[in-house]
Amino acid sequence: MRIAPGCLAVGAGFVAGACVLALSGGASGAGDARTHEIVIQGLLYLPETLKVRRGDVVVWINKDPFPHTATAPGVFDSGSFAAGKSWRFTAARVGVHPYVCTLHSTMKGTLQVE
């Protein structure tokens, strides 16, 4: 955490006055990026289709008791990630990106990046 210039920090974690706290990346416009979650459960990506903006972060969370992937050839590839683990990706390429689990061919999803 950074304290905005001209603000007074008093004690551990207390900021006096009407100061605005600047979190890392907030001043550069990167603070506009959102984080979205896709849950993997029951051999499904939930939601199956997700629309995000360029620069947003997408986190796939594996709630199944076995490994999965999130793979859009030429765009992203999580590699295998275990039960209870997650994988995160920053959406940089605008377009509609269908993806699959390379370990379970019936699992399909779509990431739409605007």
Contacts in CASP RR format, 6 or more apart in sequence:
PFRMAT RR
TARGET T0000
AUTHOR 0000-0000-0000
METHOD contacts of the structure
MODEL  1
MRIAPGCLAVGAGFVAGACVLALSGGASGAGDARTHEIVIQGLLYLPETL
KVRRGDVVVWINKDPFPHTATAPGVFDSGSFAAGKSWRFTAARVGVHPYV
CTLHSTMKGTLQVE
1 21 0 8 1.000
1 22 0 8 1.000
1 23 0 8 1.000
2 21 0 8 1.000
2 22 0 8 1.000
2 23 0 8 1.000
2 24 0 8 1.000
3 9 0 8 1.000
3 15 0 8 1.000
3 19 0 8 1.000
3 21 0 8 1.000
3 22 0 8 1.000
4 19 0 8 1.000
4 20 0 8 1.000
4 21 0 8 1.000
4 22 0 8 1.000
6 19 0 8 1.000
7 15 0 8 1.000
7 16 0 8 1.000
7 17 0 8 1.000
7 19 0 8 1.000
7 20 0 8 1.000
8 15 0 8 1.000
8 16 0 8 1.000
8 17 0 8 1.000
8 19 0 8 1.000
9 15 0 8 1.000
9 16 0 8 1.000
10 16 0 8 1.000
15 21 0 8 1.000
23 31 0 8 1.000
25 31 0 8 1.000
33 53 0 8 1.000
33 55 0 8 1.000
33 56 0 8 1.000
33 57 0 8 1.000
33 90 0 8 1.000
34 52 0 8 1.000
34 53 0 8 1.000
34 56 0 8 1.000
34 57 0 8 1.000
35 56 0 8 1.000
35 57 0 8 1.000
35 58 0 8 1.000
35 59 0 8 1.000
36 50 0 8 1.000
36 52 0 8 1.000
36 56 0 8 1.000
36 57 0 8 1.000
36 58 0 8 1.000
36 59 0 8 1.000
37 58 0 8 1.000
37 59 0 8 1.000
37 60 0 8 1.000
37 61 0 8 1.000
38 45 0 8 1.000
38 46 0 8 1.000
38 47 0 8 1.000
38 50 0 8 1.000
38 58 0 8 1.000
38 59 0 8 1.000
38 60 0 8 1.000
38 61 0 8 1.000
38 70 0 8 1.000
39 45 0 8 1.000
39 46 0 8 1.000
39 61 0 8 1.000
39 63 0 8 1.000
40 46 0 8 1.000
40 60 0 8 1.000
40 61 0 8 1.000
40 62 0 8 1.000
40 63 0 8 1.000
40 64 0 8 1.000
40 68 0 8 1.000
40 101 0 8 1.000
40 107 0 8 1.000
41 63 0 8 1.000
41 64 0 8 1.000
42 64 0 8 1.000
43 64 0 8 1.000
43 104 0 8 1.000
43 106 0 8 1.000
43 107 0 8 1.000
44 107 0 8 1.000
45 60 0 8 1.000
45 70 0 8 1.000
45 99 0 8 1.000
45 101 0 8 1.000
45 107 0 8 1.000
45 108 0 8 1.000
45 109 0 8 1.000
48 108 0 8 1.000
48 109 0 8 1.000
48 110 0 8 1.000
49 109 0 8 1.000
49 110 0 8 1.000
49 111 0 8 1.000
49 112 0 8 1.000
50 58 0 8 1.000
50 110 0 8 1.000
50 111 0 8 1.000
50 112 0 8 1.000
51 112 0 8 1.000
51 114 0 8 1.000
52 58 0 8 1.000
52 91 0 8 1.000
52 111 0 8 1.000
52 112 0 8 1.000
52 113 0 8 1.000
52 114 0 8 1.000
53 91 0 8 1.000
53 113 0 8 1.000
53 114 0 8 1.000
54 91 0 8 1.000
54 92 0 8 1.000
54 93 0 8 1.000
54 94 0 8 1.000
54 113 0 8 1.000
54 114 0 8 1.000
55 90 0 8 1.000
55 91 0 8 1.000
55 92 0 8 1.000
56 90 0 8 1.000
56 91 0 8 1.000
56 113 0 8 1.000
57 88 0 8 1.000
57 89 0 8 1.000
57 90 0 8 1.000
57 91 0 8 1.000
58 88 0 8 1.000
58 89 0 8 1.000
58 90 0 8 1.000
58 91 0 8 1.000
58 111 0 8 1.000
59 86 0 8 1.000
59 87 0 8 1.000
59 88 0 8 1.000
59 89 0 8 1.000
60 68 0 8 1.000
60 70 0 8 1.000
60 78 0 8 1.000
60 81 0 8 1.000
60 86 0 8 1.000
60 87 0 8 1.000
60 88 0 8 1.000
60 89 0 8 1.000
61 84 0 8 1.000
61 86 0 8 1.000
62 68 0 8 1.000
62 81 0 8 1.000
62 82 0 8 1.000
62 83 0 8 1.000
62 84 0 8 1.000
62 85 0 8 1.000
62 86 0 8 1.000
63 83 0 8 1.000
63 84 0 8 1.000
64 83 0 8 1.000
65 83 0 8 1.000
66 83 0 8 1.000
67 80 0 8 1.000
67 81 0 8 1.000
67 82 0 8 1.000
67 83 0 8 1.000
67 103 0 8 1.000
68 80 0 8 1.000
68 81 0 8 1.000
68 101 0 8 1.000
68 103 0 8 1.000
68 104 0 8 1.000
68 107 0 8 1.000
69 77 0 8 1.000
69 78 0 8 1.000
69 79 0 8 1.000
69 80 0 8 1.000
69 81 0 8 1.000
69 100 0 8 1.000
69 101 0 8 1.000
69 102 0 8 1.000
69 103 0 8 1.000
70 76 0 8 1.000
70 77 0 8 1.000
70 78 0 8 1.000
70 87 0 8 1.000
70 89 0 8 1.000
70 99 0 8 1.000
70 101 0 8 1.000
71 77 0 8 1.000
71 78 0 8 1.000
71 79 0 8 1.000
71 99 0 8 1.000
71 100 0 8 1.000
71 101 0 8 1.000
71 102 0 8 1.000
72 97 0 8 1.000
72 98 0 8 1.000
72 99 0 8 1.000
72 100 0 8 1.000
72 111 0 8 1.000
75 93 0 8 1.000
75 97 0 8 1.000
75 99 0 8 1.000
76 89 0 8 1.000
76 97 0 8 1.000
76 99 0 8 1.000
78 87 0 8 1.000
78 89 0 8 1.000
79 87 0 8 1.000
79 102 0 8 1.000
80 103 0 8 1.000
81 87 0 8 1.000
91 111 0 8 1.000
91 113 0 8 1.000
92 113 0 8 1.000
93 113 0 8 1.000
94 113 0 8 1.000
94 114 0 8 1.000
95 112 0 8 1.000
95 113 0 8 1.000
95 114 0 8 1.000
96 110 0 8 1.000
96 111 0 8 1.000
96 112 0 8 1.000
96 113 0 8 1.000
97 110 0 8 1.000
97 111 0 8 1.000
97 112 0 8 1.000
97 113 0 8 1.000
98 108 0 8 1.000
98 109 0 8 1.000
98 110 0 8 1.000
99 108 0 8 1.000
99 109 0 8 1.000
99 110 0 8 1.000
99 111 0 8 1.000
100 107 0 8 1.000
100 108 0 8 1.000
100 109 0 8 1.000
101 107 0 8 1.000
END
